[in-house]
């Protein structure tokens, strides 16, 4: 049996709290490694960790970081007092899960920390942890505000900004992507930069009110707004964007065809959006969207040129649902002949 596989016996025993099994395995020559200690720490199995360490099992910084992230203060204290190494991941792990007492112990006993501590506290929405870290000199950067925005934690964004944390356009992008209008408003009203990605993310995720706010307050947009709305099936968003002057390109129709969004493809094409009809046919057929294929053909795109009859064959032969009568009514002799033969 490979050494690593054998070594996992110790890790499994440690993880599941089976001290007697671990003792038996060790006493009978079963190898173990640092994973045994880290698994014991992860699950808070202090007696198992003590046994392993006292009987020569190696450990590393993962022991402390697992104890910290999972809220096992006694395990962390034992590990640190017995010489186990730790890194900034110990502090960031504690912050991630909101374990303030563990973070305090680690920091007061010399454990390093870095910007990830504040980032994880912000992502978790734990204002008390973030406050402690900041007031005790832990560094932060733009990701503190961005992660808070991504998770919808307005109070964290406010605290960080009010206390001098830098931010950038990704804070607005994050707020737009999750549709958190209040965070977007706060960020914009307090000078956070934004750009076209703010609108495109709002459109891609279907957050119409967020998109409206951004556009009506001067945020620029580009064709990605329309293509994002089209690809993800947000017709109201696409209509609003087009009606208010947002540019679009053939990618809007391509995206709708690729995802089988027939209503969106119709709206875009009928309202002057450029398209590559043959690409719509190819995308529609390859992905089983026969209605898209038919619409493109009925609106001027021949499917018998450059191998597009083969595309139709591919779609039908690979299980695409279809309307026999509709295809038999096609005005292309070669297509009709093939359909009749297929039937």
C-alpha positions in Angstrom: 0.0 0.0 0.0 1.4 3.5 -0.9 2.9 5.4 2.0 0.5 8.3 1.6 -2.5 6.1 1.6 -1.4 4.4 4.8 -0.7 7.8 6.4 -4.3 8.8 5.8 -5.3 6.2 8.3 -4.0 8.5 11.0 -5.7 11.6 9.4 -9.0 9.8 9.3 -8.7 8.7 12.9 -7.7 12.2 14.0 -10.5 13.9 12.1 -13.2 11.6 13.5 -12.0 11.5 17.0 -10.9 7.9 17.2 -8.0 8.1 19.7 -7.9 4.3 20.3 -7.6 3.6 16.6 -4.9 6.2 16.2 -3.0 4.7 19.1 -3.3 1.2 17.7 -2.2 2.3 14.3 0.8 4.2 15.6 1.8 1.4 18.0 1.7 -1.1 15.1 4.0 0.9 12.8 1.4 2.8 10.8 3.0 6.1 9.5 1.5 9.5 10.1 2.3 13.0 8.9 1.3 16.6 9.5 -2.2 16.0 8.1 -2.9 13.9 11.2 -2.4 17.0 13.4 -4.2 19.4 11.1 -7.2 17.2 10.9 -7.3 16.9 14.7 -7.1 20.7 14.9 -9.8 21.2 12.3 -12.2 19.2 14.3 -11.1 20.4 17.7 -9.9 17.0 18.9 -7.4 18.3 21.4 -6.6 15.0 23.1 -5.8 13.4 19.7 -3.6 16.4 18.8 -1.8 16.0 22.1 -1.2 12.3 21.6 0.1 12.8 18.1 2.4 15.6 19.0 3.7 13.9 22.1 4.5 10.8 20.2 6.5 12.5 17.5 4.0 13.3 14.8 5.0 16.3 12.7 2.9 19.3 12.4 3.0 22.6 10.4 1.2 25.9 10.2 -2.0 24.2 8.9 -2.6 23.0 12.4 -2.9 26.6 13.7 -4.8 27.9 10.7 -7.4 25.0 10.9 -7.8 25.5 14.7 -8.3 29.3 14.2 -10.8 29.0 11.3 -12.9 26.5 13.0 -13.0 28.2 16.4 -10.9 26.0 18.5 -9.1 28.3 20.9 -7.8 25.7 23.2 -6.3 23.8 20.3 -4.7 26.9 19.0 -3.2 27.8 22.4 -1.8 24.3 22.9 -0.3 24.3 19.4 1.3 27.7 19.8 2.6 27.0 23.3 4.2 23.8 22.1 6.1 25.4 19.2 3.8 24.8 16.3 4.4 27.4 13.6 1.7 29.8 12.4 1.3 32.3 9.5 -1.0 35.1 8.5 -3.5 32.4 7.5 -4.2 31.8 11.2 -5.5 35.4 11.5 -7.4 35.5 8.2 -9.0 32.1 9.1 -10.2 33.4 12.4 -11.5 36.6 10.8 -13.3 34.6 8.0 -15.5 32.9 10.5 -15.8 35.8 13.0 -13.8 34.3 15.8 -12.8 37.5 17.5 -11.2 35.9 20.6 -9.1 33.7 18.5 -8.0 36.6 16.4 -7.2 38.6 19.5 -5.1 35.7 21.0 -3.2 35.2 17.8 -2.4 38.9 17.3 -1.5 39.4 21.0 0.9 36.5 20.8 2.8 37.6 17.8 1.0 35.9 15.0 1.5 37.9 11.7 -1.5 39.2 9.8 -2.0 40.8 6.5 -4.7 42.4 4.3 -6.5 39.1 4.0 -7.6 39.4 7.6 -9.6 42.5 6.9 -10.8 41.2 3.6 -12.2 38.0 5.2 -13.8 40.0 8.0 -15.5 42.2 5.5 -16.7 39.3 3.4 -18.1 37.7 6.5 -19.9 40.9 7.5 -18.3 40.9 11.0 -17.9 44.5 11.9 -16.5 43.8 15.4 -13.7 41.7 13.9 -13.0 44.2 11.2 -12.9 47.0 13.8 -10.5 45.1 16.0 -8.2 44.4 13.2 -8.2 47.9 11.9 -7.8 49.6 15.3 -4.8 47.3 16.0 -3.0 48.2 12.8 -3.9 45.4 10.4 -3.5 46.6 6.9 -6.4 46.7 4.4 -6.8 47.5 0.7 -9.5 47.9 -2.0 -10.5 44.3 -1.5 -12.0 45.1 1.9 -14.7 47.3 0.3 -15.1 45.0 -2.7 -15.7 41.8 -0.8 -18.1 43.6 1.6 -20.0 44.9 -1.4 -20.0 41.4 -3.1 -21.6 40.0 0.1 -24.1 42.9 0.5 -22.6 44.3 3.8 -23.5 48.0 3.6 -22.4 48.7 7.2 -19.0 47.2 6.5 -18.5 49.3 3.4 -19.5 52.4 5.3 -17.1 51.6 8.2 -14.2 50.9 5.9 -14.7 54.0 3.8 -15.3 56.2 6.8 -12.0 55.0 8.3 -9.9 55.6 5.3 -9.9 52.3 3.5 -9.3 52.8 -0.2 -11.7 51.5 -2.8 -11.9 51.3 -6.6 -14.4 50.6 -9.4 -14.8 47.0 -8.3 -16.8 48.1 -5.3 -19.5 49.5 -7.7 -19.2 46.5 -10.0 -19.8 44.1 -7.0 -22.8 46.1 -5.8 -24.3 46.1 -9.3 -23.7 42.4 -9.9 -25.6 41.4 -6.8 -28.3 44.1 -7.3 -27.6 45.9 -4.0 -28.8 49.4 -4.9 -28.1 50.9 -1.5 -24.5 49.9 -1.6 -24.2 51.3 -5.1 -25.8 54.5 -4.1 -23.6 54.9 -1.1 -20.5 54.2 -3.0 -21.3 56.6 -5.8 -22.5 59.4 -3.5 -19.2 59.1 -1.6 -17.0 59.3 -4.7 -16.3 55.7 -5.5 -15.4 55.5 -9.2 -17.4 53.4 -11.6 -17.3 52.5 -15.3 -19.0 50.5 -18.0 -18.5 47.3 -16.1 -20.9 48.5 -13.5 -23.7 48.7 -16.1 -22.7 45.5 -17.8 -22.8 43.5 -14.6 -26.1 44.9 -13.6 -27.5 44.0 -17.0 -25.9 40.5 -17.0 -27.5 39.7 -13.7 -30.9 41.2 -14.6 -30.9 44.0 -12.0 -32.9 46.6 -13.9 -33.3 49.2 -11.0 -29.6 49.1 -10.4 -28.9 49.6 -14.1 -31.3 52.5 -14.2 -29.7 54.2 -11.2 -26.2 53.9 -12.7 -27.3 55.2 -16.1 -29.4 58.0 -14.8 -26.5 59.2 -12.6 -24.0 59.3 -15.4 -22.3 55.9 -15.4 -21.1 55.1 -18.8 -22.1 51.9 -20.6 -21.2 50.0 -23.8 -22.3 47.2 -25.9 -21.5 44.7 -23.2 -24.6 45.9 -21.4 -26.8 44.7 -24.2 -25.0 41.5 -24.9 -25.0 40.6 -21.2 -28.7 41.1 -20.9 -29.3 39.1 -24.1 -27.2 36.2 -23.1 -28.9 35.8 -19.8 -32.5 36.3 -20.9 -33.2 39.7 -19.4 -35.5 41.2 -22.1 -36.7 44.2 -20.0 -33.1 45.1 -19.3 -32.3 44.9 -23.0 -35.3 47.0 -23.9 -34.5 49.7 -21.4 -30.8 49.8 -22.5 -31.7 50.1 -26.2 -34.5 52.6 -25.6 -32.0 54.8 -23.7 -29.3 54.8 -26.3 -27.0 52.0 -25.2 -25.0 50.7 -28.2 -25.3 47.1 -29.3 -23.4 45.0 -31.8 -23.9 41.6 -33.4 -22.7 40.0 -30.2 -26.2 40.8 -28.7 -27.9 38.6 -31.3 -25.1 36.0 -31.1 -25.5 35.8 -27.4 -29.3 35.4 -27.6 -28.9 32.7 -30.3 -26.3 30.8 -28.4 -28.5 30.6 -25.3 -31.7 30.0 -27.2 -33.3 33.3 -26.3 -35.7 33.5 -29.2 -37.8 36.5 -27.9 -34.6 38.4 -27.3 -33.2 37.6 -30.7 -36.5 38.7 -32.3 -36.6 42.0 -30.3 -33.0 42.8 -31.2 -33.2 41.9 -34.9 -36.6 43.7 -35.3 -35.2 46.8 -33.7 -32.2 47.1 -35.9 -29.5 45.3 -34.0 -26.9 44.0 -36.4 -26.5 40.3 -36.6 -24.5 37.6 -38.3 -27.4 35.4 -39.3 -25.3 32.5 -40.3 -23.6 32.5 -36.9 -27.0 32.5 -35.3 -27.9 29.5 -37.3 -24.7 27.7 -36.4 -25.1 28.6 -32.7 -28.8 27.7 -32.7 -28.2 24.3 -34.3 -25.2 23.2 -32.4 -26.9 23.9 -29.1 -30.2 22.4 -30.1 -32.1 25.6 -30.5 -34.1 24.8 -33.6 -36.5 27.7 -33.2 -33.6 30.1 -33.3 -32.3 28.4 -36.4 -35.7 28.6 -38.1 -36.1 32.3 -37.2 -32.7 33.2 -38.6 -33.5 31.3 -41.8 -37.0 32.8 -42.1 -35.4 36.3 -41.8 -33.1 36.0 -44.7 -30.2 33.7 -43.7 -29.8 30.7 -46.1 -28.7 27.5 -44.5 -27.6 25.7 -47.6 -24.6 27.8 -48.2 -21.2 27.1 -46.8 -22.3 23.9 -45.2 -25.3 25.1 -43.3 -27.4 22.2 -44.5 -24.9 20.1 -42.7 -25.6 22.2 -39.6 -29.3 21.5 -39.9 -28.5 17.8 -40.2 -26.3 17.9 -37.2 -29.0 19.5 -35.1 -31.7 17.0 -36.1 -29.5 13.9 -36.0 -28.3 14.8 -32.5 -31.8 14.9 -31.0 -32.9 18.5 -31.5 -36.7 18.8 -31.3 -38.2 20.0 -34.6 -41.4 20.8 -36.4 -41.5 18.5 -39.5 -44.2 20.6 -41.2 -42.3 23.8 -40.7 -39.1 22.4 -42.4 -41.1 20.8 -45.2 -42.5 24.2 -46.0 -39.0 25.6 -46.4 -38.3 27.3 -49.7 -35.0 25.6 -50.3 -35.3 22.5 -52.5 -32.2 20.8 -51.1 -33.4 21.2 -47.5 -36.9 19.9 -48.3 -35.4 16.9 -50.1 -33.1 16.1 -47.2 -36.0 16.4 -44.7 -38.1 14.0 -46.8 -35.3 11.5 -47.0 -34.7 11.8 -43.2 -38.4 11.1 -42.6 
